[in-house]
Amino acid sequence: MFPFVNNLFRSDFPMFLFDDHFIPGPGIRVGVPRPPYTNRQYRDQAPKKPPSLKLMQSVRKPLKDYTENQGQYWAILGDEAYEKGDFFQAITHYTKAIEISEGTESSFFRSRGLSFKMTGNLDPAYRDAIHAIELDDKNIKAHLLCGQVLAERGKKADTTQEIETAIIRLTKARTLCAGQKKEYYEDELSKYIYRAKKLLWYKNQEIHNKNKRLAIENYKTYLNQRQDLTPEQKQKELEGFINSIGNPDQKQEYDIPSYLICKITLELMENPVVNDAGQTYERDMLIEALNKNGPSDPTTRQPISKRFYPNLNVKQATQDFLLNNPWAFEFSKGEEYQNIEF
């Protein structure tokens, strides 16, 4: 009945108890990022910290291996300037690298584009990202940059087209990870995809409310032209119209099911794991609690081992909830979509 249930009975996968709830789900859906950690990583409990996509590394060899006549030399100087926060100097160095290499290195355009993004120059950042993709369609970081820039531009746009394209680019970057054996990037990329979907949800709400306000104003104008209605009747008609389309100024209630909330962070779990006491927590928070307080459950204080396993059921329920409620990802009360980071 439920495709994901079969995974629970694999010979290489340990059985475990779910935390007070069993939430059936339809299995992994197309387009929903899958869990970023593999079973092997969970068995190892504490995998090495994966490399960050924010790391520049336009060139892998050290500066001493190149001369000033090589583009790689200037790209490394650009990386160093970027890491110091001197983005304008980084742009200058990357531009020199691009000129010397005659515009043939995808990574140089991506690096310069990221530097443009950091200075707030989104249009040249987008052009560089596209150029990098044209040179190398498998450049994960170039697709990521393109998606990030489109999402930032989409915040100020009147339509959602750029945000929708951003989601496509970010998803493309994540898809490329498996083929290049860079699954360690998937967790970070999934966060950007969820953020873009959250931004899209907020922008759609903004557009819908704007259209509602326009419709209400038009209906007010229509009612004012009605000579056969008393002021009381006009007001009643207006209230009925607002109730039928929904009040755009009504405060929306946001509610996340308690079984998806980590008892430590009180936030939606991204990587839920269950310990041998049957309690589910956010993975990184459980590791931190065990390292700090020893082998006891963070809430019940029951003695436990340091072993834990992915709670696939809660993971699936979280993905299903986010699919229908993108606003819930990294949610904080009173947040504004302009502050979503890309």
Contacts in CASP RR format, 6 or more apart in sequence:
PFRMAT RR
TARGET T0000
AUTHOR 0000-0000-0000
METHOD contacts of the structure
MODEL  1
MFPFVNNLFRSDFPMFLFDDHFIPGPGIRVGVPRPPYTNRQYRDQAPKKP
PSLKLMQSVRKPLKDYTENQGQYWAILGDEAYEKGDFFQAITHYTKAIEI
SEGTESSFFRSRGLSFKMTGNLDPAYRDAIHAIELDDKNIKAHLLCGQVL
AERGKKADTTQEIETAIIRLTKARTLCAGQKKEYYEDELSKYIYRAKKLL
WYKNQEIHNKNKRLAIENYKTYLNQRQDLTPEQKQKELEGFINSIGNPDQ
KQEYDIPSYLICKITLELMENPVVNDAGQTYERDMLIEALNKNGPSDPTT
RQPISKRFYPNLNVKQATQDFLLNNPWAFEFSKGEEYQNIEF
1 24 0 8 1.000
2 24 0 8 1.000
2 25 0 8 1.000
2 26 0 8 1.000
2 27 0 8 1.000
3 26 0 8 1.000
3 27 0 8 1.000
3 28 0 8 1.000
4 25 0 8 1.000
4 27 0 8 1.000
4 28 0 8 1.000
4 312 0 8 1.000
4 313 0 8 1.000
4 316 0 8 1.000
7 13 0 8 1.000
7 312 0 8 1.000
8 15 0 8 1.000
8 312 0 8 1.000
12 39 0 8 1.000
13 39 0 8 1.000
14 309 0 8 1.000
16 274 0 8 1.000
16 276 0 8 1.000
16 278 0 8 1.000
16 309 0 8 1.000
16 311 0 8 1.000
17 274 0 8 1.000
17 278 0 8 1.000
18 274 0 8 1.000
18 278 0 8 1.000
18 280 0 8 1.000
18 311 0 8 1.000
18 313 0 8 1.000
18 314 0 8 1.000
19 259 0 8 1.000
19 274 0 8 1.000
19 278 0 8 1.000
19 279 0 8 1.000
19 280 0 8 1.000
19 311 0 8 1.000
19 314 0 8 1.000
20 259 0 8 1.000
21 259 0 8 1.000
21 313 0 8 1.000
21 314 0 8 1.000
22 313 0 8 1.000
23 259 0 8 1.000
23 313 0 8 1.000
23 314 0 8 1.000
23 316 0 8 1.000
23 317 0 8 1.000
25 316 0 8 1.000
25 317 0 8 1.000
25 320 0 8 1.000
26 320 0 8 1.000
27 316 0 8 1.000
28 34 0 8 1.000
28 316 0 8 1.000
28 319 0 8 1.000
29 319 0 8 1.000
29 320 0 8 1.000
29 323 0 8 1.000
31 171 0 8 1.000
32 319 0 8 1.000
32 322 0 8 1.000
32 323 0 8 1.000
33 174 0 8 1.000
33 186 0 8 1.000
33 189 0 8 1.000
33 190 0 8 1.000
33 193 0 8 1.000
33 194 0 8 1.000
33 319 0 8 1.000
34 186 0 8 1.000
35 271 0 8 1.000
35 310 0 8 1.000
35 312 0 8 1.000
35 315 0 8 1.000
36 183 0 8 1.000
36 186 0 8 1.000
36 187 0 8 1.000
36 190 0 8 1.000
36 271 0 8 1.000
37 47 0 8 1.000
37 187 0 8 1.000
37 271 0 8 1.000
37 283 0 8 1.000
37 310 0 8 1.000
38 183 0 8 1.000
39 310 0 8 1.000
41 47 0 8 1.000
42 273 0 8 1.000
42 308 0 8 1.000
42 309 0 8 1.000
42 310 0 8 1.000
45 287 0 8 1.000
45 306 0 8 1.000
45 307 0 8 1.000
45 308 0 8 1.000
46 287 0 8 1.000
50 184 0 8 1.000
50 185 0 8 1.000
50 187 0 8 1.000
50 188 0 8 1.000
51 184 0 8 1.000
51 185 0 8 1.000
52 188 0 8 1.000
53 140 0 8 1.000
53 141 0 8 1.000
53 144 0 8 1.000
53 185 0 8 1.000
53 188 0 8 1.000
53 189 0 8 1.000
56 78 0 8 1.000
56 79 0 8 1.000
56 82 0 8 1.000
56 83 0 8 1.000
56 111 0 8 1.000
56 114 0 8 1.000
57 79 0 8 1.000
58 72 0 8 1.000
58 75 0 8 1.000
58 76 0 8 1.000
58 78 0 8 1.000
58 79 0 8 1.000
58 94 0 8 1.000
58 97 0 8 1.000
58 107 0 8 1.000
58 108 0 8 1.000
58 110 0 8 1.000
58 111 0 8 1.000
59 66 0 8 1.000
59 72 0 8 1.000
59 75 0 8 1.000
59 76 0 8 1.000
59 79 0 8 1.000
59 107 0 8 1.000
61 72 0 8 1.000
62 76 0 8 1.000
63 73 0 8 1.000
63 76 0 8 1.000
63 77 0 8 1.000
65 72 0 8 1.000
66 72 0 8 1.000
66 73 0 8 1.000
66 76 0 8 1.000
67 73 0 8 1.000
68 74 0 8 1.000
69 100 0 8 1.000
70 100 0 8 1.000
71 96 0 8 1.000
71 97 0 8 1.000
71 98 0 8 1.000
71 100 0 8 1.000
71 101 0 8 1.000
71 105 0 8 1.000
71 108 0 8 1.000
72 97 0 8 1.000
73 97 0 8 1.000
74 93 0 8 1.000
74 94 0 8 1.000
74 96 0 8 1.000
74 97 0 8 1.000
74 100 0 8 1.000
75 93 0 8 1.000
75 94 0 8 1.000
75 97 0 8 1.000
75 105 0 8 1.000
75 107 0 8 1.000
75 108 0 8 1.000
75 111 0 8 1.000
77 93 0 8 1.000
78 89 0 8 1.000
78 90 0 8 1.000
78 93 0 8 1.000
78 94 0 8 1.000
78 97 0 8 1.000
78 111 0 8 1.000
78 115 0 8 1.000
79 90 0 8 1.000
79 111 0 8 1.000
81 87 0 8 1.000
81 89 0 8 1.000
81 90 0 8 1.000
81 93 0 8 1.000
82 90 0 8 1.000
82 111 0 8 1.000
82 114 0 8 1.000
82 115 0 8 1.000
82 118 0 8 1.000
85 118 0 8 1.000
87 115 0 8 1.000
87 118 0 8 1.000
87 119 0 8 1.000
88 115 0 8 1.000
88 119 0 8 1.000
90 111 0 8 1.000
90 112 0 8 1.000
90 115 0 8 1.000
91 112 0 8 1.000
91 115 0 8 1.000
91 116 0 8 1.000
91 119 0 8 1.000
94 108 0 8 1.000
94 111 0 8 1.000
94 112 0 8 1.000
94 113 0 8 1.000
94 115 0 8 1.000
95 112 0 8 1.000
97 105 0 8 1.000
97 108 0 8 1.000
98 105 0 8 1.000
98 108 0 8 1.000
98 109 0 8 1.000
98 112 0 8 1.000
101 108 0 8 1.000
103 109 0 8 1.000
103 135 0 8 1.000
104 135 0 8 1.000
105 135 0 8 1.000
106 132 0 8 1.000
106 133 0 8 1.000
106 135 0 8 1.000
106 136 0 8 1.000
106 139 0 8 1.000
106 142 0 8 1.000
107 132 0 8 1.000
107 136 0 8 1.000
107 139 0 8 1.000
107 141 0 8 1.000
109 128 0 8 1.000
109 129 0 8 1.000
109 131 0 8 1.000
109 132 0 8 1.000
109 135 0 8 1.000
109 142 0 8 1.000
110 128 0 8 1.000
110 129 0 8 1.000
110 132 0 8 1.000
110 139 0 8 1.000
110 141 0 8 1.000
110 142 0 8 1.000
110 145 0 8 1.000
112 128 0 8 1.000
113 124 0 8 1.000
113 125 0 8 1.000
113 128 0 8 1.000
113 129 0 8 1.000
113 132 0 8 1.000
113 145 0 8 1.000
114 125 0 8 1.000
114 141 0 8 1.000
114 145 0 8 1.000
116 122 0 8 1.000
116 124 0 8 1.000
116 125 0 8 1.000
116 128 0 8 1.000
117 125 0 8 1.000
117 145 0 8 1.000
117 148 0 8 1.000
117 149 0 8 1.000
117 152 0 8 1.000
122 149 0 8 1.000
122 152 0 8 1.000
122 153 0 8 1.000
125 145 0 8 1.000
125 149 0 8 1.000
126 146 0 8 1.000
126 149 0 8 1.000
126 150 0 8 1.000
126 153 0 8 1.000
128 145 0 8 1.000
129 142 0 8 1.000
129 143 0 8 1.000
129 145 0 8 1.000
129 146 0 8 1.000
129 147 0 8 1.000
129 149 0 8 1.000
130 146 0 8 1.000
132 139 0 8 1.000
132 142 0 8 1.000
132 145 0 8 1.000
133 139 0 8 1.000
133 142 0 8 1.000
133 143 0 8 1.000
133 146 0 8 1.000
136 142 0 8 1.000
138 176 0 8 1.000
138 180 0 8 1.000
140 173 0 8 1.000
140 176 0 8 1.000
140 177 0 8 1.000
140 180 0 8 1.000
140 182 0 8 1.000
140 185 0 8 1.000
141 173 0 8 1.000
143 169 0 8 1.000
143 170 0 8 1.000
143 172 0 8 1.000
143 173 0 8 1.000
143 176 0 8 1.000
144 169 0 8 1.000
144 170 0 8 1.000
144 173 0 8 1.000
144 189 0 8 1.000
144 192 0 8 1.000
146 166 0 8 1.000
146 169 0 8 1.000
147 165 0 8 1.000
147 166 0 8 1.000
147 167 0 8 1.000
147 169 0 8 1.000
147 170 0 8 1.000
147 173 0 8 1.000
147 192 0 8 1.000
147 196 0 8 1.000
147 342 0 8 1.000
148 166 0 8 1.000
148 170 0 8 1.000
148 192 0 8 1.000
148 342 0 8 1.000
149 166 0 8 1.000
149 342 0 8 1.000
150 162 0 8 1.000
150 163 0 8 1.000
150 165 0 8 1.000
150 166 0 8 1.000
150 169 0 8 1.000
151 162 0 8 1.000
151 163 0 8 1.000
151 166 0 8 1.000
151 192 0 8 1.000
151 195 0 8 1.000
151 196 0 8 1.000
151 199 0 8 1.000
151 340 0 8 1.000
151 342 0 8 1.000
152 342 0 8 1.000
153 162 0 8 1.000
154 160 0 8 1.000
154 162 0 8 1.000
154 163 0 8 1.000
154 166 0 8 1.000
154 199 0 8 1.000
154 203 0 8 1.000
155 199 0 8 1.000
155 203 0 8 1.000
155 337 0 8 1.000
155 338 0 8 1.000
155 340 0 8 1.000
157 163 0 8 1.000
159 207 0 8 1.000
160 200 0 8 1.000
160 203 0 8 1.000
160 204 0 8 1.000
160 207 0 8 1.000
163 196 0 8 1.000
163 199 0 8 1.000
163 200 0 8 1.000
163 203 0 8 1.000
164 200 0 8 1.000
166 196 0 8 1.000
167 193 0 8 1.000
167 196 0 8 1.000
167 197 0 8 1.000
167 200 0 8 1.000
170 189 0 8 1.000
170 192 0 8 1.000
170 193 0 8 1.000
170 196 0 8 1.000
171 193 0 8 1.000
173 185 0 8 1.000
173 189 0 8 1.000
174 185 0 8 1.000
174 186 0 8 1.000
174 189 0 8 1.000
174 190 0 8 1.000
174 193 0 8 1.000
176 182 0 8 1.000
177 183 0 8 1.000
177 185 0 8 1.000
177 186 0 8 1.000
177 189 0 8 1.000
187 271 0 8 1.000
191 270 0 8 1.000
191 330 0 8 1.000
192 342 0 8 1.000
194 322 0 8 1.000
194 326 0 8 1.000
194 329 0 8 1.000
194 330 0 8 1.000
195 329 0 8 1.000
195 330 0 8 1.000
195 340 0 8 1.000
195 341 0 8 1.000
195 342 0 8 1.000
196 342 0 8 1.000
197 322 0 8 1.000
197 326 0 8 1.000
197 329 0 8 1.000
198 326 0 8 1.000
198 327 0 8 1.000
198 329 0 8 1.000
198 330 0 8 1.000
198 337 0 8 1.000
198 340 0 8 1.000
199 337 0 8 1.000
199 340 0 8 1.000
200 326 0 8 1.000
201 326 0 8 1.000
201 327 0 8 1.000
202 327 0 8 1.000
202 337 0 8 1.000
203 337 0 8 1.000
205 252 0 8 1.000
206 337 0 8 1.000
208 248 0 8 1.000
209 248 0 8 1.000
209 249 0 8 1.000
210 248 0 8 1.000
212 245 0 8 1.000
212 246 0 8 1.000
212 247 0 8 1.000
212 248 0 8 1.000
213 248 0 8 1.000
215 245 0 8 1.000
216 238 0 8 1.000
216 241 0 8 1.000
216 242 0 8 1.000
216 245 0 8 1.000
216 248 0 8 1.000
219 238 0 8 1.000
219 241 0 8 1.000
220 238 0 8 1.000
223 229 0 8 1.000
223 234 0 8 1.000
223 237 0 8 1.000
223 238 0 8 1.000
224 234 0 8 1.000
226 234 0 8 1.000
229 237 0 8 1.000
254 327 0 8 1.000
254 328 0 8 1.000
254 331 0 8 1.000
254 333 0 8 1.000
256 268 0 8 1.000
256 321 0 8 1.000
256 325 0 8 1.000
256 328 0 8 1.000
256 331 0 8 1.000
257 317 0 8 1.000
257 321 0 8 1.000
259 314 0 8 1.000
259 317 0 8 1.000
260 268 0 8 1.000
260 269 0 8 1.000
260 314 0 8 1.000
260 317 0 8 1.000
260 318 0 8 1.000
260 321 0 8 1.000
261 267 0 8 1.000
261 268 0 8 1.000
261 269 0 8 1.000
262 268 0 8 1.000
262 269 0 8 1.000
262 272 0 8 1.000
262 280 0 8 1.000
262 281 0 8 1.000
262 282 0 8 1.000
262 285 0 8 1.000
263 279 0 8 1.000
263 281 0 8 1.000
263 298 0 8 1.000
263 299 0 8 1.000
264 281 0 8 1.000
264 282 0 8 1.000
264 285 0 8 1.000
264 286 0 8 1.000
264 289 0 8 1.000
264 298 0 8 1.000
264 299 0 8 1.000
265 282 0 8 1.000
265 285 0 8 1.000
267 282 0 8 1.000
267 330 0 8 1.000
267 331 0 8 1.000
268 318 0 8 1.000
268 321 0 8 1.000
268 322 0 8 1.000
268 328 0 8 1.000
268 329 0 8 1.000
268 330 0 8 1.000
268 331 0 8 1.000
269 280 0 8 1.000
269 281 0 8 1.000
269 282 0 8 1.000
269 314 0 8 1.000
269 315 0 8 1.000
269 318 0 8 1.000
270 282 0 8 1.000
270 318 0 8 1.000
271 282 0 8 1.000
271 283 0 8 1.000
271 284 0 8 1.000
271 310 0 8 1.000
271 315 0 8 1.000
272 280 0 8 1.000
272 281 0 8 1.000
272 282 0 8 1.000
272 283 0 8 1.000
272 310 0 8 1.000
272 311 0 8 1.000
272 314 0 8 1.000
272 315 0 8 1.000
272 318 0 8 1.000
273 280 0 8 1.000
273 281 0 8 1.000
273 282 0 8 1.000
273 283 0 8 1.000
273 286 0 8 1.000
273 308 0 8 1.000
273 309 0 8 1.000
273 310 0 8 1.000
273 311 0 8 1.000
274 280 0 8 1.000
274 308 0 8 1.000
274 309 0 8 1.000
274 310 0 8 1.000
274 311 0 8 1.000
274 314 0 8 1.000
275 281 0 8 1.000
275 286 0 8 1.000
275 297 0 8 1.000
275 304 0 8 1.000
275 305 0 8 1.000
275 307 0 8 1.000
275 308 0 8 1.000
276 304 0 8 1.000
276 305 0 8 1.000
276 307 0 8 1.000
276 308 0 8 1.000
277 297 0 8 1.000
277 300 0 8 1.000
277 302 0 8 1.000
277 304 0 8 1.000
279 297 0 8 1.000
279 298 0 8 1.000
279 299 0 8 1.000
279 300 0 8 1.000
280 311 0 8 1.000
280 314 0 8 1.000
281 289 0 8 1.000
281 298 0 8 1.000
283 308 0 8 1.000
283 310 0 8 1.000
285 298 0 8 1.000
286 298 0 8 1.000
286 308 0 8 1.000
289 298 0 8 1.000
290 306 0 8 1.000
294 306 0 8 1.000
295 303 0 8 1.000
295 304 0 8 1.000
295 305 0 8 1.000
295 306 0 8 1.000
296 302 0 8 1.000
296 303 0 8 1.000
296 304 0 8 1.000
297 303 0 8 1.000
297 304 0 8 1.000
321 328 0 8 1.000
322 328 0 8 1.000
322 329 0 8 1.000
END
